[in-house]
Amino acid sequence: MTRLHFACLIAGVLLSATSLWVEAQQPKVPKIGVLSLDFPRGSTCVDEIRLGLAELGYVEGRTYIIEPRWAEDRSERLPSLAADLVRLNVDLIVSASGPAAAIAKDATSSIPIVLASSFYPVESGVIATLDRPGGNVTGVTHFTPELMAKRVQLLKELLPSASRFAVLRLPGRLQDLVVKDMDAAARRLGVQLQVIEVRSEEDFQAAFEAAIAAGAQAVMSTQGPLFWHNNARIAQLAREHRLPSLSGEPNAAEAGALLFYGPNVFEGCRRAVRYVDRILKGAKPAELPVEQPTKIVLMINLKTAKAIGLTIPQSLLLRADEVIQ
């Protein structure tokens, strides 16, 4: 080997070592996975997460990378999407819809999981308790058995003589829990529930026809992107059939539902960012209590009430946070 060859070899080794050292000195940019049952369109939980991170001083592409995965309302896709995030070795996973939480937990016991839009995390086995969640999951929960019972009570207060309500539901184990609590509340109030499963927007027309045939005097739904993305369609069908309707989906009252009762799910996504920040800075999910909704909102659409010939009791109007005239 000539001196020139030797010198070139040493220079190459030094250059490689210098590059590795420089790379090692670069701060790692955390990767945040988001697992959602939703579609990648409109005002989504992912948008709120980005806004919340920006408020805390994070800059996408420089101080964090976001890896969203969308199931597009097909829950059977969630396991493969969760596995994809695990293969990417993300630093944490944000569960942006109810069913995604359990799927993410099944996919990993080591990557932290932050609940952003979840319901029944204790009852479904995702966490141990709200105060001490244990394991690798924490965050924000929106939907509780008490909330579902309150929705039934509101309809009964609106229609004191009613004896049957229709409930539109999606398939799935979490939906079973929701329906179970609604049914328990209905029974205490002397009301029967007509439970009607829907799987796509094409099912809504038949669902309302079934509700009317069964003698339902009002209609409400469980939760899920299918209902949210069809707020206007559901409200229209309810008006056509002169059925008072109650929804917990964002913007439902503005779209024409008679009543909205529930938390702001997108606010919950923004609140979940605080968990993301704390975990990225070293906090352990098992030691961070799960937050419940800080505000439950009642909205009443008086235009819809007039369209179906219904007078809203003064007691409800006085408790409403917002009345759409």
Long-range contacts (C-beta under 8 A, 24 or more apart in sequence): 29-62, 29-63, 29-64, 29-65, 30-63, 30-64, 30-65, 30-91, 30-92, 30-280, 31-64, 31-65, 31-66, 31-67, 31-88, 31-89, 31-90, 31-91, 32-64, 32-65, 32-66, 32-67, 32-90, 32-91, 32-92, 32-93, 32-94, 32-276, 33-67, 33-68, 33-69, 33-85, 33-88, 33-90, 33-92, 33-93, 33-94, 33-111, 34-66, 34-67, 34-68, 34-69, 34-93, 34-94, 34-96, 35-69, 35-71, 35-78, 35-81, 35-82, 35-85, 35-93, 35-94, 35-95, 35-96, 35-97, 35-100, 35-103, 35-104, 36-68, 36-69, 36-70, 36-71, 36-96, 36-97, 36-100, 37-71, 37-73, 37-75, 37-78, 37-96, 37-97, 37-98, 37-99, 37-100, 37-224, 37-225, 38-70, 38-71, 38-72, 38-73, 38-96, 38-97, 38-225, 39-70, 39-72, 39-73, 39-225, 39-229, 40-68, 40-70, 40-72, 42-229, 43-250, 43-266, 44-96, 45-94, 45-96, 45-97, 45-116, 45-117, 45-265, 45-266, 45-269, 46-96, 48-266, 48-267, 48-269, 48-270, 48-273, 49-94, 49-96, 49-116, 49-269, 49-270, 49-272, 49-273, 49-276, 51-270, 52-269, 52-270, 52-271, 52-272, 52-273, 52-274, 52-276, 53-273, 53-276, 53-277, 55-273, 56-273, 56-277, 58-277, 64-280, 71-97, 71-100, 73-224, 73-225, 73-226, 73-229, 75-99, 75-172, 78-103, 79-103, 79-106, 79-107, 82-106, 82-107, 82-108, 83-107, 85-111, 86-111, 91-280, 92-276, 92-279, 92-280, 94-139, 94-272, 94-276, 95-139, 96-269, 97-224, 97-225, 98-143, 98-174, 98-223, 98-224, 99-172, 99-174, 101-126, 101-137, 102-126, 102-174, 104-137, 105-135, 105-136, 105-137, 108-136, 109-135, 109-136, 110-136, 111-136, 112-136, 112-137, 112-138, 112-279, 112-285, 113-137, 113-138, 113-139, 113-285, 114-138, 114-139, 114-272, 114-275, 114-276, 114-279, 114-285, 115-139, 115-140, 115-141, 115-272, 115-290, 116-140, 116-268, 116-269, 116-272, 117-142, 117-265, 117-268, 117-269, 118-142, 118-143, 119-143, 119-144, 119-174, 119-178, 119-223, 120-144, 120-145, 120-174, 120-177, 120-178, 121-290, 123-177, 124-173, 124-174, 124-177, 127-290, 130-289, 130-290, 130-292, 131-289, 131-290, 132-286, 132-287, 132-289, 133-285, 133-286, 133-288, 133-289, 133-290, 134-286, 135-285, 135-286, 136-285, 136-286, 137-285, 138-275, 138-285, 138-286, 138-288, 138-289, 138-290, 139-272, 139-275, 139-290, 139-291, 140-268, 140-269, 140-271, 140-272, 140-275, 140-290, 140-291, 140-292, 141-290, 141-291, 141-292, 141-293, 142-262, 142-263, 142-265, 142-268, 142-292, 142-293, 143-178, 143-223, 143-248, 143-262, 144-292, 145-177, 145-181, 147-248, 147-261, 147-262, 147-263, 147-293, 147-296, 148-178, 148-181, 148-182, 148-185, 149-181, 149-182, 149-184, 149-185, 150-185, 150-261, 150-296, 151-182, 151-220, 151-246, 151-248, 151-261, 151-262, 152-182, 152-185, 152-186, 152-189, 152-191, 152-220, 153-185, 153-189, 154-246, 154-259, 154-261, 154-298, 154-316, 155-218, 155-220, 155-244, 155-246, 155-259, 156-189, 156-191, 157-313, 157-315, 157-316, 158-218, 158-244, 158-259, 158-310, 158-312, 158-313, 158-316, 159-217, 159-218, 159-244, 162-191, 162-217, 162-218, 163-190, 163-191, 163-192, 163-217, 164-191, 164-192, 164-193, 164-194, 164-214, 164-215, 164-216, 164-217, 165-191, 165-192, 165-193, 165-194, 165-216, 165-217, 165-218, 165-219, 165-220, 166-193, 166-194, 166-195, 166-196, 166-207, 166-210, 166-211, 166-214, 166-216, 166-218, 166-219, 166-220, 166-243, 167-193, 167-194, 167-195, 167-196, 167-219, 167-220, 167-221, 167-222, 168-196, 168-198, 168-204, 168-207, 168-219, 168-220, 168-221, 168-222, 168-227, 168-234, 169-195, 169-196, 169-197, 169-198, 169-221, 169-222, 170-197, 170-198, 170-199, 170-222, 170-224, 170-226, 170-227, 171-197, 171-199, 175-222, 175-224, 178-222, 178-223, 179-222, 182-220, 198-226, 199-226, 200-226, 201-226, 201-229, 201-230, 201-233, 204-230, 204-233, 204-234, 204-237, 205-237, 208-237, 208-238, 208-240, 208-241, 208-243, 211-241, 211-243, 212-241, 212-243, 216-243, 217-243, 217-244, 218-243, 218-244, 218-245, 218-246, 219-243, 219-244, 219-245, 219-246, 220-245, 220-246, 220-247, 221-247, 221-248, 221-249, 223-248, 223-249, 228-252, 231-255, 231-256, 231-257, 232-256, 235-304, 238-304, 238-308, 239-304, 239-307, 239-308, 242-308, 242-309, 243-308, 244-305, 244-308, 244-310, 245-304, 253-299, 253-300, 253-301, 253-322, 253-324, 254-301, 254-324, 256-301, 256-303, 256-304, 257-301, 257-304, 258-300, 258-301, 258-304, 258-305, 258-308, 258-310, 259-298, 259-299, 259-300, 259-301, 260-297, 260-298, 260-299, 261-296, 261-297, 261-298, 261-299, 262-296, 262-297, 263-293, 263-294, 263-295, 263-296, 263-297, 264-295, 264-297, 268-293, 297-321, 297-322, 298-322, 299-323, 299-324, 300-324
